[in-house]
Structures are given as structure tokens and as C-alpha cells.
């Protein structure tokens, strides 16, 4: 077969993988180890894709190369370590800063999950039921790739155990360095496979928690390599001497670790700092992408609705509010900020309501202080909402909302500049103001008043006392001032 | 009708300058415009207008924006007064220009008539507080009722009356409405507001110094 030629050609490939793959020959897929359709590490499959050959040809070539003094193995390991994992046929490997936003939810990500789901040792021939049947087109390849890696590792380990047993029982191997070297190599391979598994582990941890397999690999590799080294070095030694040298080696290792610890710590810290920096950059990119998108949309909408001034004003106001929120607010987590909840209420009213003449609503909200919402503030929030709606419908702009969260009192003022109205003149059977605003707040032990200044607008003043958390249990007790207020309401 | 007030308009957006020009009534006359920190300093020093309408975010200079313009014109503060005009809601922006010496802070959503009134008020030596700025003051000085200044010389706390005035302004009351609500004269309201402005500029309350430090003002 002519296969050795292309394989040898490609030994120069990894040295300059990216430029030749992306700029030099655009038609040729880049050298990547695919996660699907692989037997061991995906090297052959990746090579085949890159060289545009059949996978079988590459595999046979590699096997033949093994005969050439183990060149095939060396080449395979070298490529395994140096070639990054990925889909050679992915449209563009370079991540753009917006690609995170459009990552498809189902396609390639699923394939990755299936890929390593089958790689994880679960006992030969027993595919994980939770993975389920992979996509039909891929099923054949997936089944074939099943536990090859694990079987190979198990075979190596079993062979090593058998050899060790044989040596113990007096069987004398010809070349005494072969077995220890093999053990050493197996250990190194096991530990190095970490590099491969590490990438998938990262995917895994995003998808749902990582398994201790990677740790086992590392520990097993270290133990194997250590055993190999000991056997290789200490063949002629007496057990005492071996023990002594082991202790000495461990001491040296510990000393080196002690010396290197600061560097290692700094490295870890810098890595962490870099990660946060990157997270910040991507956060900023998120904001930029979001803003550009929404602002452009609003502008397009405004242009198409240019004949409707009220609608244009409303959209402009909504966009302004959104921008402000993104630019100047801390964006507290939902459910932790009364001020944020109040702003949401204002936003909802500005978006959905319009004034008596159909004009857009603008509410000047000034919020002082903040606290975590609870049932009391929820009632206050609803009452504020009703008051604002009332002001929008019956009052005249400008509308002002002022909320002050004090240490023992939360106060809300809603003001409009309408003609005002006389609360006593409102029939008592109308629930509007009386029940939805005043009743709500009084039931929570607060007070509410509506003040109309002749021709100078109406101001609704709501206030509820702030209670410490442990006081909440008291609320159900009879005889409390707010319990009295509750009674007539329940009768309705 | 009294003489119109001459103002210099400083903003880096041409469109916004045109909009302000068009919305101002005959109580105000725009005598100069500038679009960057350096240009603003030059124009203000040359024209010495009674009032400068100043954007908070400006290009040029050392990157200090409007606050830098005021700092560079500190020696003119006796005759030239600055009214900050901004779209920003951010506390450190507000505090930065006020502590640099601005006599007031209004948002760009203000109507032309209100802006003209604010310019007149600033020209008369009074402070201009929008509801938002009053809210900031209450936030920064603590809305707690127990935290009340007892003497006039106390800079780090508001007096009970000042707090009341600030709360009414934050509720959307005009100076006139505040006056009638508290049964005091408009002049007294203006005195209280100016006192609050002075505290805002000189106080060493850590909320204020923190915000100012964020803009490297101190």
C-alpha cells in the first residue's frame, strides 16, 4: 500500500496547523480530532478529514507504521497531544465574540454530549440508557466507537498485572527493562489522556457536573508511572535500599513542591483573574449586542410608525428606560429589591397605559433607599400601581412617583396635576380608590390618604411601617390594629 | 419682562444643542456654544456668560467631562454659574459636577420652559434641584429621621426643614408649591435649597466622597 507516504507527509502538519488549514488552503478542513466516529483519540479520523482520505486508509497506514519500530504509536501519541479536539467540518472554528449569543441549543452541542457520553467507562457493551439513542444517522458510528479506549486501557492494566505476577513467581523476563518501561508508558499515557478528557470535562461540567473519572486517571497514571520508575531503577536493589530511595525521592519531590508552591499559587490566581476579566469582557459584549439590537429595532419601529406621535413617544420612552437600566442600574437579582420592583411597575404602566388623549405616559420616579420585598411591600406595590393607573387615567401629567424607604417606614407619594377629586364624593360602592389603594395598605397596618388640591392635582400618600422579620408571626394574632381593619374586608 | 439671560451651551451633540436652542424661550439668549472640554473652557473664559449650560459627559481635556470644565473655571465662579444638564442618572455623575461647583442639575428631559426658568434661577444665584437630585441628596444624607442636623454649621447632615424641602422637591413640587405647602416664602425655600447645595459640595459624608472619588475629584 502507498499509505505510509501521506501519513509521513503530515508529520509536518501539526507544526503549522492553523495557518495552513485556514488561510493556505481554504477548501481543506482544519486538523481537528472529531468527537464522533473515533476509535481511540480521534487522531485517525481527524487526519483522514484533514487529508481528505478514507479513515480506513489512515488507520491501516498508522498500524503499518507501528511495525516500523513503533513510529505509528509515537506519531499517534504526538498528534493526540498536539491536535485540538473539535469538529473539522464546523463552518468556522474561530469564535467570534457574538457566537456565544447564537450558539445553537440542539445541534452540535448534542453531538458532543453523545460523543463523550459514550466514551465514559460504563462497562463494555452497555451504553448509558440516559444518553438515549443518538441521532439516527450517527448511530452506527457511535456504537462502533463505544468502549475501545477503556478496553485498551483495561488490557494494558491486565497485561501489566499478569507480568508483575509472573515476575513475582519467579519467571525471569529476558530484557528486564521492557516491562517497567511499558508500565511507565502506560502510566504516562493514562495521565496524558487527561489533556483529552479535560476538554470534554469542561463541556461536561457545563452540562451537568463532572465525574471523578479525571481524578482517577491522574492518580492511576501517577501510581503506574511511579511503579514503573521503581521497577526500572531498583531492579538490583535490596528491599531496604529501595525503601530508602523511595523515601528520599518523596522527600525531594516534597521539597520541590514546596519551592514551586508560590509560583503555582500565583499561576492559579492569575488564571482566575484572567477568567474574571474575560467574563467581564463577554458581559460587556453581551450588553453591547443587546443594546445595539434593541435600539436598532426601536429605531426601525419608530421610523415605520412616524405618523403616530403617541406611539413614537411611547416607544422612545420604553427604549430610554431600557437603556438607562442597562447603563446605570446595578440590575439587582429579581426579588431582592423593592426599588427594582417599583421600577418594573412604572415600566409596565408606561408601556401599557396611555393618557386620556391617547398620549404616552411618563412617570418621574424618584426612589430613595431600598429593601428586600416582602408581603407588606407587595401590598404597597399593588396599591402604588393602582394609584399610578388612577393618576394616568384621571389626572394630568406630569406624574410624579416618590418612594422613600426609611428604617421604620416606607412612604410612597403619587402625584398628578389633574383637577383633583373629592374622595368623599366618590360613592362608597365604588371599589377603585377606596379598596384597591386605601384598603390594601391599611390591612397591612399602614395608612393611606388622598389629598386633592383644588386645580392643583391629586396626591396619594401611602405608608406602611417596616417590621423586623420576626414580627411577621404576630400579624395573625387578634387584637392587633391591622387585624381590625381586616374584618370588614373579609365580610365582603 | 427683564433682560434675557446670556448662556453658553456646552454639549458634544450638535443635535441636542440645536434642540435646546429651539426650545428655550425669550428669557434666555444663547451667546456661545462649545462641544468639548477644551473648547468649553476657552469659550467660557472669553465670553464670561452669567450661566453655562453644561453637559456632564464631554470629550477632550483629561477625560473629566463637565466637572473638569468647572474646575478649570473655578476663578470665574463668582460671575459665571454652571447648570449641569445630563441624560445620566448615575449618582457619581451628579455628585461630580455638583461638587465641582455646579449650581444645579437637571436632566435633558426637561421642557424648554422649565429649563429657561432654571437658567433664570441659577443666574439669580439660586440652586436648581430636580426631583432626581433631591432624591440623591436624601439618599446620600440618609433619609432617616433621626439623622438631623442641629446647628447651621453642620455640613454632614440636613436640618429637619431642609429635609422637608428636599422631600417635597423629590415628590415633584415646584419651589412655589413647596413654599405654600410649608407656609414659608419662596425666598426661604431658595435659601434652604442653596444651603443643601452647599452641604452637597462641602460635606465629607462618605457616600459623597465615595462618589466623588469614583470620578477622581478629590
Interface residues (C-beta under 8 A of the other chain):
Chain A: X324 X327 X328 X362 X364 X366 X367 X368 X369 X398 X400 X402 X404 X405 X406 X407 X413 X415 X456 X459
Chain B: X88 X89 X90 X109 X131 X132 X134 X135 X138 X139 X143 X144 X145 X167 X170 X171 X172 X177
